[in-house]
Amino acid sequence: MNINEAAKYLFLSLPNVRRLLERGDITGTLTEQGGYVIDDASVEKYAKERKSAARGYFDSQTEDNDPLGL
């Protein structure tokens, strides 16, 4: 998968995907042409981690956590 495909799969911009590569959140190999070949498994793992984190956040939100008056 290349950066464009990873961006579409993760619903992220190209700079965000590059940032994930730089931070090591997803893994890829730099090609001779200057692009990346991104490991599909690392993209899938990142997507699952983000989905789990989002689900955990939404599950933790109750009306008890709302400020008074809202």
C-alpha positions as CSV (number, residue, x, y, z in Angstrom):
1,M,0.0,0.0,0.0
2,N,1.3,3.5,-0.8
3,I,0.7,6.7,1.2
4,N,-2.3,7.7,-0.9
5,E,-4.0,4.3,-0.3
6,A,-3.2,4.4,3.4
7,A,-4.6,8.0,3.7
8,K,-7.9,6.9,2.0
9,Y,-8.1,3.7,4.2
10,L,-7.6,5.7,7.4
11,F,-9.6,8.8,6.3
12,L,-6.5,11.0,6.9
13,S,-4.6,13.6,5.0
14,L,-1.3,12.8,3.3
15,P,0.7,14.9,5.8
16,N,-0.9,13.0,8.7
17,V,0.0,9.6,7.2
18,R,3.6,10.9,6.8
19,R,3.6,11.9,10.4
20,L,2.4,8.4,11.4
21,L,5.3,7.0,9.5
22,E,7.8,9.4,11.1
23,R,6.5,8.6,14.6
24,G,6.5,4.8,13.9
25,D,2.8,4.4,14.4
26,I,2.7,2.7,11.0
27,T,5.7,1.1,9.2
28,G,6.9,1.5,5.7
29,T,9.9,1.2,3.5
30,L,11.3,4.1,1.5
31,T,11.5,3.3,-2.2
32,E,14.2,4.4,-4.6
33,Q,11.7,6.8,-6.2
34,G,11.2,8.6,-2.8
35,G,7.8,7.1,-2.1
36,Y,6.8,4.6,0.6
37,V,5.6,1.1,0.6
38,I,3.5,0.9,3.7
39,D,3.0,-2.4,5.6
40,D,-0.8,-3.3,5.3
41,A,-0.7,-5.0,8.7
42,S,0.6,-1.9,10.5
43,V,-2.1,0.2,8.9
44,E,-4.8,-2.3,10.0
45,K,-3.4,-2.4,13.5
46,Y,-3.4,1.4,13.7
47,A,-7.0,1.5,12.5
48,K,-8.1,-1.0,15.1
49,E,-6.3,0.8,17.9
50,R,-7.9,4.1,16.9
51,K,-11.4,2.5,16.7
52,S,-10.9,0.9,20.1
53,A,-9.8,4.2,21.6
54,A,-12.8,6.0,20.1
55,R,-15.2,3.4,21.4
56,G,-13.6,3.6,24.9
57,Y,-14.0,7.4,24.9
58,F,-17.6,7.3,23.8
59,D,-18.5,4.5,26.2
60,S,-17.0,6.6,29.1
61,Q,-19.2,9.6,28.3
62,T,-22.3,9.7,30.4
63,E,-24.7,12.5,31.4
64,D,-23.0,12.3,34.8
65,N,-19.8,13.7,33.2
66,D,-21.6,16.8,31.6
67,P,-21.0,20.1,33.3
68,L,-23.9,21.6,35.2
69,G,-26.4,23.4,33.0
70,L,-25.9,21.5,29.8
